[in-house]
Amino acid sequence: MALGFSEGERERLDRDAMAIVTAHPRVIDLIARGALLNPTGNALVYLRSATDESPVALTYDDLMGLLQAATDWFRNFGITSSDAIAILTPSCPATFVALWAGTVAGIANPLNLLFSREAIAAQLKAAGAKILFVPPPGAPGGLYEKVVGLDQEVPTLKRIVVLPLDGTVAFDGDVLRPDPAWRDKLGTATADDANRVAAMLPTGGTTGHPKITRLTNLNMVASSVGSMLSIGTTARDRALVALPLFHVGGAFVGSLSSLAAGAAIYLPTAFGMRNPEVVTQFWRILERFAITFAGLVPTSLGAVAAVPVDGADLSKLRIVATGASTCPPEIERRFLAAWGGDAVRQVYGMTEFSGAITQVPHDKSPDGAAVGLPVALAQFAVLADGQLHHGPSPMGELLARGPQVFAGYVDPRQTEAAFHDGWLRTGDLCKIEDSGQVLVTGRIKDLIIRGGHNIDPAMIEDIAMQFPGVSLAAAVGRPDSYSGEVPMLFVSATPGASIDAAALADFMNERVADSTARPKAIEIVGEIPLTPVGKIFKPRLREIAAEQAVRQVLSAHAASSAFTAQAITDPDRGLFVRVTFEGDAAATTKVTRELGLLPVATQIVGPT
């Protein structure tokens, strides 16, 4: 059955969503909705290890009481509604409490756990953070050690507070006790409360100066209600949330949508699917806790698909969703073969939309590689050939609007470019099909443009994934002096497998029908770089491709001289390659001329 809403279905969906949003206009109101539906049921279950025999459990009454206690702690510290509360901690009960209480007392500001110290400092300064939460010294990732001394460098930062990862809810040793009077202290929301910026989430890279999105209570509530209705979440559900809480997939599509329904959230250790133990125990975790909903990024789907199910009972699992990037068909095929389910449901969203823009609804059958229909209260259109298309469309840029759209970036200069006539620009290539579903093919900037030919990297990657032993595949453009750029393919092997580069090249040449799209270079790597949520991090692959292109030029025209090439992505200059070169003046002139033919900036340093 193809995807598609009838007019009546869509009207009912929007009406139901608006009723919930109107009645629960703040994040805390939405969580309280779940608590009133299921006060004695578990809100949060935290596995300290993948095989934790006695995980930490908080009921909804516990959670709401802790949120009130944390709100009081913030206010006693001097936090006001305009103060940013920065959170650099992985998923655990203390992080959960700090995040959602932060939206009540001030402005919650969860940070990417892979941020460099420079990026953390830049974010804290831009947000005006007054307090920073970090894990204890010695925790994985060295997060505490990374921020030591920042309270002396960031003028607004008054205190760095340690949050434990053992399941205890304590702020710098102050153990919080649930406030039993939380219902009396909830208060009544006003229109100003709904429109108040209550969270700031980072978007972009992990170094330099990533953008910071400003999200209102209304943004977050509308987004989470849309996801709740798309998933069909009820108080009987048990949701495995493995994405980090600084990502909209973990915070809103997974967590807040579940809390709104009174469902139980299971956190599979502090680092989720980045913990190898969780990957190897994945099927047993689903069986043991009778998980009904799980959200995984495509790379995680591929990783767990390689783990034997060994007879685990997965009969309770009703929905598996994936997002953050387009799921290659081969990865979906492998996962379904392991799980035995009929489909993986796509979710498509962005930080600036506070979460999901489209999802495959729980009561609709997925249609191929489509990412579904607009969530409740959301609208989309395609910008192609200078025209907006609201129905079936040619390929173009997806635009979206609705109450989920963010309140702009912290730096207002960045905000104007994010919109087109009031519509949020996603930067993604897509088309609206006859059924009303959206097919997303990739980022506009991910297109490989070879001599004027637009090449979709997903097409190359999908074919590479079919080669025996390939675990992940990613294609980017490698700078080329003749064609501008040519396709370069990166692959990693499944555990225990080896890949013959020549055989893979033959395989690609046979199956990639468009000769311009056949990879000109193939690199077999130990690991393909990933973001903290498991999305392939193509900026690093573009750096490697640029380095390779420069080295080829140097090898051809300066083989007798010692040289190095290091690609750098600077927040102001963009991507460039720094070349150390020890040739004489004549050789330097020649190399400079040849490097100048490449469509990538170079900087030559060293003796001449």
C-alpha positions as CSV (number, residue, x, y, z in Angstrom):
1,M,0.0,0.0,0.0
2,A,1.4,3.4,-1.0
3,L,1.8,6.2,1.5
4,G,-0.8,8.9,1.5
5,F,-3.3,10.8,3.7
6,S,-6.8,11.3,2.7
7,E,-8.0,14.9,3.3
8,G,-10.1,13.8,6.3
9,E,-7.1,11.9,7.8
10,R,-4.9,14.9,7.6
11,E,-7.5,17.2,9.1
12,R,-8.0,14.9,12.0
13,L,-4.2,14.5,12.6
14,D,-3.7,18.3,12.6
15,R,-6.7,18.8,14.9
16,D,-5.6,16.2,17.4
17,A,-2.1,17.6,17.4
18,M,-3.3,21.2,17.9
19,A,-5.5,20.1,20.8
20,I,-2.5,18.6,22.6
21,V,-0.2,21.5,21.8
22,T,-2.7,24.0,23.0
23,A,-3.3,22.2,26.3
24,H,0.4,21.6,26.9
25,P,2.3,24.6,25.6
26,R,5.5,24.1,27.5
27,V,8.0,21.2,27.5
28,I,7.3,20.6,31.2
29,D,3.5,20.5,30.5
30,L,4.1,17.9,27.9
31,I,6.1,15.7,30.3
32,A,3.4,16.3,32.9
33,R,0.9,15.0,30.4
34,G,2.7,11.6,30.4
35,A,3.0,11.7,34.2
36,L,-0.7,12.1,34.6
37,L,-1.4,9.3,32.2
38,N,1.0,6.9,33.9
39,P,2.2,8.3,37.3
40,T,3.5,5.0,38.7
41,G,4.9,3.6,35.5
42,N,8.5,3.8,34.5
43,A,9.5,7.0,32.7
44,L,13.2,6.2,32.5
45,V,15.2,3.0,32.7
46,Y,19.0,3.4,32.6
47,L,21.4,0.6,31.8
48,R,24.8,1.3,33.3
49,S,26.2,-1.5,31.2
50,A,24.8,-3.5,28.3
51,T,24.1,-6.4,30.7
52,D,23.1,-4.4,33.8
53,E,21.1,-6.8,36.0
54,S,19.5,-4.0,38.1
55,P,19.1,-0.9,35.9
56,V,18.2,2.4,37.5
57,A,14.5,3.1,37.1
58,L,12.6,6.4,37.6
59,T,8.8,6.4,37.6
60,Y,6.9,9.4,36.1
61,D,6.2,10.7,39.6
62,D,9.9,10.4,40.4
63,L,10.9,12.2,37.2
64,M,8.5,15.1,37.7
65,G,9.5,15.5,41.3
66,L,13.2,15.5,40.3
67,L,12.5,18.1,37.6
68,Q,10.9,20.3,40.2
69,A,13.9,19.8,42.5
70,A,16.3,20.6,39.7
71,T,14.4,23.7,38.8
72,D,14.6,24.9,42.4
73,W,18.3,24.2,42.4
74,F,18.8,26.3,39.3
75,R,16.8,29.2,40.7
76,N,18.8,29.0,44.0
77,F,22.0,29.2,41.9
78,G,20.7,32.4,40.3
79,I,19.6,31.0,36.9
80,T,16.9,33.2,35.2
81,S,14.8,32.5,32.2
82,S,17.3,34.2,29.9
83,D,20.4,32.2,31.2
84,A,21.9,29.4,29.2
85,I,22.5,26.0,31.0
86,A,25.2,24.2,29.0
87,I,25.2,20.4,29.2
88,L,28.2,18.4,28.0
89,T,27.2,15.0,29.4
90,P,26.1,11.7,27.8
91,S,22.7,10.1,28.3
92,C,22.0,9.2,31.9
93,P,19.3,10.2,34.5
94,A,21.2,13.2,35.7
95,T,21.5,14.5,32.1
96,F,17.8,13.9,31.5
97,V,16.9,15.9,34.6
98,A,19.3,18.8,33.8
99,L,18.1,19.0,30.2
100,W,14.3,19.2,30.8
101,A,14.5,21.2,34.1
102,G,16.8,23.5,32.1
103,T,14.0,24.4,29.8
104,V,11.9,25.4,32.8
105,A,14.4,27.5,34.8
106,G,16.4,28.9,31.9
107,I,17.6,27.9,28.4
108,A,18.9,24.3,28.1
109,N,22.0,24.2,25.9
110,P,23.1,20.6,25.3
111,L,26.5,20.4,23.5
112,N,27.9,18.0,21.0
113,L,30.1,15.5,22.9
114,L,32.7,15.5,20.1
115,F,33.1,19.3,20.2
116,S,36.7,20.4,20.3
117,R,37.7,22.7,23.3
118,E,37.7,25.6,20.9
119,A,34.1,24.8,19.7
120,I,32.9,24.4,23.3
121,A,34.4,27.7,24.3
122,A,32.8,29.4,21.2
123,Q,29.4,27.9,22.0
124,L,29.6,28.9,25.7
125,K,30.5,32.5,24.7
126,A,27.9,32.8,22.0
127,A,25.1,31.4,24.2
128,G,26.2,33.3,27.3
129,A,26.2,30.1,29.3
130,K,26.2,30.6,33.1
131,I,26.7,27.0,34.1
132,L,28.3,24.0,32.4
133,F,27.6,20.4,33.3
134,V,30.3,17.8,32.6
135,P,30.9,14.1,33.5
136,P,33.4,13.2,36.3
137,P,37.2,13.2,35.7
138,G,38.3,10.1,33.8
139,A,35.0,9.5,32.1
140,P,35.1,8.2,28.5
141,G,35.9,10.9,25.9
142,G,37.9,13.0,28.4
143,L,35.1,15.6,28.5
144,Y,35.9,16.9,32.0
145,E,39.6,17.2,31.1
146,K,38.6,19.0,27.9
147,V,36.9,21.9,29.7
148,V,39.1,22.4,32.7
149,G,39.8,26.1,33.0
150,L,37.0,27.3,30.7
151,D,35.3,29.1,33.6
152,Q,38.3,31.4,33.5
153,E,38.0,31.9,29.7
154,V,34.3,32.4,29.3
155,P,33.1,35.6,31.0
156,T,29.6,34.5,31.6
157,L,30.4,31.1,33.0
158,K,30.1,31.0,36.8
159,R,30.5,27.3,37.5
160,I,31.5,23.9,36.0
161,V,29.3,21.3,37.6
162,V,29.9,17.5,37.6
163,L,27.1,15.1,36.8
164,P,27.5,11.4,37.8
165,L,27.1,8.7,35.1
166,D,26.1,6.0,37.6
167,G,22.4,6.7,37.5
168,T,22.4,9.0,40.6
169,V,20.7,12.4,40.1
170,A,23.1,14.8,41.7
171,F,24.5,18.2,40.8
172,D,28.2,18.4,41.9
173,G,27.5,16.1,44.8
174,D,24.1,17.7,45.7
175,V,21.8,14.7,45.6
176,L,18.4,15.8,44.4
177,R,15.3,14.4,46.1
178,P,11.9,14.2,44.2
179,D,9.6,17.0,45.2
180,P,6.2,15.4,46.0
181,A,4.5,18.8,45.5
182,W,5.4,19.1,41.8
183,R,1.7,19.2,40.7
184,D,1.0,22.2,42.9
185,K,4.1,24.0,41.6
186,L,3.5,23.3,37.9
187,G,1.6,26.6,37.3
188,T,-0.3,27.7,34.3
189,A,1.4,28.5,31.1
190,T,0.9,31.8,29.3
191,A,1.3,32.7,25.6
192,D,4.7,34.2,26.5
193,D,5.8,30.9,28.0
194,A,4.9,29.1,24.8
195,N,7.0,31.5,22.7
196,R,9.9,31.7,25.1
197,V,13.2,30.4,23.8
198,A,13.8,27.4,26.2
199,A,16.6,25.5,24.4
200,M,19.6,26.1,22.2
201,L,20.9,23.2,20.2
202,P,24.1,23.1,18.1
203,T,24.1,22.3,14.4
204,G,27.0,21.8,12.0
205,G,30.5,20.6,12.6
206,T,32.4,19.8,15.8
207,T,35.2,22.3,15.4
208,G,35.3,26.1,14.9
209,H,32.0,27.9,15.4
210,P,29.0,25.7,14.7
211,K,25.6,27.5,14.5
212,I,23.3,27.5,17.5
213,T,19.6,27.2,17.0
214,R,17.1,28.9,19.3
215,L,14.1,26.7,20.0
216,T,10.9,27.9,21.8
217,N,8.7,25.7,24.0
218,L,6.1,25.7,21.1
219,N,8.7,24.5,18.7
220,M,9.7,21.6,20.8
221,V,6.2,20.7,21.9
222,A,4.8,20.8,18.3
223,S,7.6,18.7,17.0
224,S,7.4,16.1,19.7
225,V,3.6,15.8,19.5
226,G,4.0,15.3,15.7
227,S,6.4,12.4,16.3
228,M,4.3,10.9,19.0
229,L,1.3,10.7,16.7
230,S,3.4,9.4,13.8
231,I,4.9,6.6,15.9
232,G,1.5,6.0,17.6
233,T,3.1,6.0,21.0
234,T,1.0,5.1,24.1
235,A,1.8,4.5,27.7
236,R,2.2,0.8,26.9
237,D,5.3,1.4,24.8
238,R,8.9,0.8,25.7
239,A,11.2,3.0,23.6
240,L,14.9,2.3,23.2
241,V,16.6,5.8,22.8
242,A,20.1,5.3,21.7
243,L,20.7,8.8,20.1
244,P,22.3,11.5,22.3
245,L,20.2,14.2,23.9
246,F,22.0,17.0,22.1
247,H,20.5,15.7,18.9
248,V,16.9,16.4,17.9
249,G,16.4,12.7,17.1
250,G,17.3,11.7,20.7
251,A,15.8,14.7,22.5
252,F,12.4,15.1,20.6
253,V,11.7,12.3,18.2
254,G,12.8,9.7,20.7
255,S,12.5,11.1,24.2
256,L,10.0,14.0,24.5
257,S,7.5,12.2,22.2
258,S,7.7,9.1,24.5
259,L,7.4,11.2,27.7
260,A,4.3,13.0,26.3
261,A,2.5,9.6,25.9
262,G,3.6,8.2,29.3
263,A,5.8,5.5,27.6
264,A,9.0,4.1,29.2
265,I,12.3,5.2,27.8
266,Y,15.3,2.8,28.0
267,L,18.8,4.3,27.8
268,P,21.2,1.6,26.7
269,T,24.3,3.0,28.7
270,A,25.5,6.5,28.6
271,F,26.9,6.3,25.1
272,G,24.2,4.3,23.4
273,M,25.1,2.7,20.1
274,R,28.7,4.2,20.3
275,N,29.3,1.6,23.0
276,P,30.4,-1.6,21.3
277,E,28.8,-3.6,24.2
278,V,25.4,-2.3,23.3
279,V,25.9,-3.3,19.6
280,T,26.8,-6.9,20.5
281,Q,24.0,-7.1,23.1
282,F,21.4,-5.2,21.0
283,W,19.0,-8.1,20.3
284,R,19.2,-9.4,23.9
285,I,18.4,-5.9,25.2
286,L,15.3,-5.8,22.9
287,E,14.2,-9.2,24.2
288,R,14.9,-8.7,27.8
289,F,13.0,-5.4,28.1
290,A,10.3,-6.2,25.6
291,I,11.2,-3.1,23.6
292,T,8.4,-1.9,21.2
293,F,10.1,1.0,19.5
294,A,13.7,1.6,18.6
295,G,15.3,4.5,16.7
296,L,18.7,3.9,15.1
297,V,20.7,5.7,12.5
298,P,21.6,3.7,9.3
299,T,25.2,3.0,10.4
300,S,23.9,1.5,13.7
301,L,21.3,-0.6,11.7
302,G,24.2,-2.0,9.7
303,A,26.3,-2.7,12.8
304,V,23.6,-4.6,14.6
305,A,22.5,-6.5,11.5
306,A,26.0,-8.1,11.6
307,V,25.3,-9.4,15.1
308,P,23.6,-12.9,15.3
309,V,20.1,-12.8,16.7
310,D,20.6,-16.2,18.2
311,G,16.9,-16.8,18.8
312,A,16.1,-13.7,20.7
313,D,12.4,-13.1,21.0
314,L,11.7,-9.8,19.1
315,S,7.9,-10.2,18.9
316,K,7.2,-7.1,20.9
317,L,9.2,-4.8,18.6
318,R,6.6,-3.1,16.5
319,I,8.5,-0.1,15.0
320,V,12.1,0.5,14.0
321,A,12.8,4.0,12.8
322,T,15.9,5.4,11.2
323,G,17.0,8.9,10.3
324,A,19.9,11.4,10.4
325,S,20.8,10.4,6.9
326,T,19.2,8.4,4.1
327,C,19.3,4.7,4.8
328,P,21.0,2.7,2.0
329,P,18.6,-0.1,0.7
330,E,21.3,-2.7,1.4
331,I,21.6,-1.8,5.0
332,E,17.8,-1.9,5.4
333,R,17.8,-5.3,3.7
334,R,20.4,-6.7,6.1
335,F,18.6,-5.4,9.1
336,L,15.2,-6.7,8.1
337,A,16.8,-10.1,7.4
338,A,18.1,-10.2,11.0
339,W,15.0,-8.7,12.7
340,G,12.3,-10.4,10.6
341,G,10.2,-7.3,10.5
342,D,8.5,-6.0,7.4
343,A,10.0,-2.5,7.1
344,V,12.2,0.2,8.7
345,R,10.4,3.5,8.9
346,Q,12.2,6.6,7.8
347,V,12.3,9.8,9.7
348,Y,13.6,13.0,8.2
349,G,14.2,16.2,10.1
350,M,16.7,18.9,11.1
351,T,17.7,20.9,14.2
352,E,16.1,24.0,12.8
353,F,12.7,22.2,12.6
354,S,13.1,21.0,16.2
355,G,13.0,17.4,15.0
356,A,11.1,15.5,12.4
357,I,9.7,17.2,9.3
358,T,8.4,13.9,7.8
359,Q,7.9,10.4,9.2
360,V,6.4,7.2,7.9
361,P,3.2,6.9,10.1
362,H,2.8,3.8,12.2
363,D,-0.5,2.9,10.4
364,K,0.9,3.4,6.8
365,S,3.2,1.1,4.9
366,P,6.5,2.5,3.8
367,D,6.9,3.1,0.1
368,G,10.4,2.3,-1.1
369,A,13.1,4.8,-0.1
370,A,10.7,7.6,0.8
371,V,11.0,9.4,4.1
372,G,7.2,9.6,4.6
373,L,4.6,12.3,4.9
374,P,4.7,15.6,6.8
375,V,4.2,15.2,10.5
376,A,1.2,16.9,12.1
377,L,1.1,20.6,11.8
378,A,4.0,20.7,9.3
379,Q,3.9,21.7,5.6
380,F,6.5,21.3,2.9
381,A,7.2,22.3,-0.6
382,V,9.9,21.9,-3.2
383,L,11.8,24.8,-4.7
384,A,12.7,24.0,-8.3
385,D,13.4,26.2,-11.2
386,G,12.5,29.2,-9.1
387,Q,9.0,27.9,-8.4
388,L,7.4,26.4,-5.2
389,H,5.7,23.0,-5.8
390,H,3.3,21.9,-3.2
391,G,2.2,18.6,-4.9
392,P,4.1,16.2,-7.1
393,S,7.3,18.0,-8.0
394,P,10.6,17.8,-10.0
395,M,13.8,17.4,-8.0
396,G,14.7,20.5,-6.0
397,E,15.3,21.9,-2.5
398,L,12.8,20.9,0.2
399,L,11.3,23.8,2.2
400,A,9.2,23.4,5.3
401,R,7.1,25.5,7.6
402,G,4.9,25.1,10.7
403,P,5.0,25.8,14.5
404,Q,8.1,23.6,14.7
405,V,10.3,26.1,12.8
406,F,13.0,27.6,15.1
407,A,13.3,31.1,16.3
408,G,16.5,31.8,14.5
409,Y,20.2,31.4,15.2
410,V,22.0,33.0,18.1
411,D,23.9,35.0,15.5
412,P,21.1,36.8,13.7
413,R,23.3,37.3,10.6
414,Q,23.0,33.6,9.9
415,T,19.2,33.5,10.1
416,E,18.2,35.3,6.9
417,A,19.9,32.7,4.6
418,A,17.9,29.9,6.3
419,F,14.6,31.1,4.8
420,H,12.9,31.6,1.5
421,D,9.8,33.7,1.6
422,G,9.0,32.5,5.1
423,W,9.8,28.8,4.4
424,L,12.7,27.1,6.1
425,R,15.3,25.9,3.6
426,T,16.5,22.4,4.4
427,G,19.4,22.3,1.9
428,D,18.3,18.8,0.9
429,L,17.5,17.6,-2.6
430,C,14.1,15.9,-2.9
431,K,11.0,15.5,-4.9
432,I,7.4,15.1,-3.8
433,E,6.0,12.0,-5.5
434,D,2.4,11.4,-6.7
435,S,1.4,9.8,-3.4
436,G,2.5,12.9,-1.5
437,Q,5.5,11.2,0.1
438,V,8.9,12.8,0.0
439,L,12.0,11.2,-1.6
440,V,15.2,12.7,-0.3
441,T,18.3,12.0,-2.3
442,G,21.0,13.9,-0.4
443,R,22.4,17.2,0.6
444,I,22.7,19.8,-2.1
445,K,26.4,20.4,-1.1
446,D,27.0,16.6,-1.3
447,L,26.3,16.5,-5.0
448,I,29.4,15.6,-7.0
449,I,29.6,17.9,-10.0
450,R,31.9,16.4,-12.6
451,G,32.3,18.6,-15.6
452,G,28.8,19.9,-15.2
453,H,27.3,16.5,-14.6
454,N,25.4,16.3,-11.3
455,I,26.1,12.9,-9.6
456,D,24.1,11.7,-6.6
457,P,26.6,10.0,-4.2
458,A,23.9,7.8,-2.8
459,M,23.7,6.0,-6.1
460,I,27.4,5.1,-5.9
461,E,27.1,4.2,-2.2
462,D,24.1,1.9,-2.7
463,I,26.0,-0.1,-5.3
464,A,29.2,-0.3,-3.2
465,M,27.2,-1.6,-0.3
466,Q,26.2,-4.7,-2.4
467,F,29.9,-5.8,-2.7
468,P,30.7,-8.7,-0.3
469,G,32.4,-7.6,2.9
470,V,31.5,-3.9,2.6
471,S,30.2,-2.5,5.9
472,L,29.9,1.2,5.1
473,A,30.4,3.2,1.9
474,A,30.6,6.9,1.3
475,A,31.3,8.9,-1.9
476,V,32.5,12.4,-2.1
477,G,34.0,14.7,-4.8
478,R,37.7,14.7,-5.2
479,P,39.2,17.9,-6.6
480,D,40.3,17.5,-10.2
481,S,42.0,20.1,-12.5
482,Y,40.1,19.0,-15.6
483,S,36.6,18.1,-14.4
484,G,36.3,20.2,-11.2
485,E,35.8,17.1,-9.2
486,V,35.5,13.4,-9.7
487,P,33.9,10.7,-7.6
488,M,36.0,9.1,-4.8
489,L,34.6,6.1,-2.9
490,F,35.5,5.2,0.7
491,V,34.6,1.8,2.1
492,S,35.1,0.0,5.4
493,A,34.9,-3.8,5.8
494,T,32.7,-5.8,8.1
495,P,34.5,-7.4,11.0
496,G,36.7,-10.3,9.8
497,A,36.3,-9.5,6.1
498,S,38.8,-8.2,3.7
499,I,38.1,-6.2,0.5
500,D,40.1,-6.5,-2.7
501,A,40.3,-2.9,-4.1
502,A,40.8,-4.1,-7.7
503,A,37.8,-6.4,-7.5
504,L,35.7,-3.7,-6.0
505,A,36.7,-1.3,-8.8
506,D,35.7,-3.8,-11.4
507,F,32.4,-4.4,-9.5
508,M,31.6,-0.6,-9.6
509,N,32.6,-0.2,-13.2
510,E,30.2,-3.0,-14.2
511,R,27.3,-1.8,-12.2
512,V,27.4,2.0,-12.3
513,A,25.7,2.7,-15.6
514,D,26.7,6.3,-15.8
515,S,30.3,6.4,-16.7
516,T,30.8,9.9,-15.2
517,A,29.7,8.5,-11.8
518,R,32.2,5.6,-11.7
519,P,34.7,6.2,-8.9
520,K,38.0,7.5,-10.0
521,A,39.6,6.5,-6.7
522,I,38.7,3.9,-4.0
523,E,40.0,4.1,-0.5
524,I,39.6,1.2,1.9
525,V,39.7,2.6,5.4
526,G,39.7,1.0,8.8
527,E,36.8,3.2,10.0
528,I,34.7,5.7,8.1
529,P,34.4,8.8,10.3
530,L,31.0,9.2,12.0
531,T,29.3,12.0,13.8
532,P,28.2,11.4,17.5
533,V,24.8,10.2,16.2
534,G,26.4,7.8,13.8
535,K,25.9,9.8,10.6
536,I,28.8,9.5,8.1
537,F,30.9,12.7,8.5
538,K,31.6,13.7,4.9
539,P,33.6,16.9,5.7
540,R,36.5,14.7,6.9
541,L,36.2,12.5,3.8
542,R,36.4,15.7,1.6
543,E,39.5,16.6,3.5
544,I,41.1,13.3,2.7
545,A,40.0,13.5,-0.9
546,A,41.5,17.0,-1.2
547,E,44.8,15.8,0.4
548,Q,45.0,12.9,-2.1
549,A,44.4,15.3,-5.1
550,V,47.1,17.6,-3.9
551,R,49.6,14.7,-3.3
552,Q,48.9,13.5,-6.9
553,V,49.9,16.8,-8.3
554,L,53.0,17.0,-6.1
555,S,54.0,13.5,-7.0
556,A,53.7,14.3,-10.7
557,H,55.5,17.6,-10.6
558,A,57.8,17.6,-7.6
559,A,58.7,13.9,-7.1
560,S,62.3,14.8,-6.3
561,S,61.3,17.1,-3.4
562,A,60.1,16.3,0.0
563,F,56.5,17.4,0.7
564,T,53.4,16.9,2.8
565,A,49.8,17.9,2.3
566,Q,47.3,18.4,5.2
567,A,43.7,19.5,4.6
568,I,42.2,22.0,7.1
569,T,38.7,23.2,7.4
570,D,38.7,26.6,8.8
571,P,35.5,28.3,10.0
572,D,36.4,31.4,8.1
573,R,38.4,30.2,5.2
574,G,36.7,27.0,4.5
575,L,38.6,23.9,3.2
576,F,42.2,24.4,2.1
577,V,45.3,22.2,1.9
578,R,48.5,23.3,3.7
579,V,51.5,22.1,1.7
580,T,55.1,21.8,3.1
581,F,57.5,21.8,0.2
582,E,61.3,21.8,0.1
583,G,61.9,22.5,-3.6
584,D,63.9,25.5,-5.0
585,A,62.3,28.7,-6.4
586,A,61.8,27.2,-9.9
587,A,60.1,24.1,-8.5
588,T,58.0,26.1,-6.2
589,T,56.7,28.3,-9.1
590,K,55.9,25.2,-11.1
591,V,54.1,23.4,-8.2
592,T,52.2,26.6,-7.4
593,R,51.0,26.8,-11.0
594,E,49.9,23.2,-11.1
595,L,48.2,23.3,-7.7
596,G,46.4,26.5,-8.9
597,L,44.5,24.4,-11.4
598,L,42.8,22.4,-8.7
599,P,39.4,23.8,-7.4
600,V,40.7,23.8,-3.8
601,A,42.7,26.4,-2.0
602,T,46.3,25.6,-1.1
603,Q,48.9,27.2,1.1
604,I,52.6,26.4,0.5
605,V,54.9,26.8,3.5
606,G,58.4,25.8,4.1
607,P,61.8,26.5,2.6
608,T,62.1,27.5,-1.1
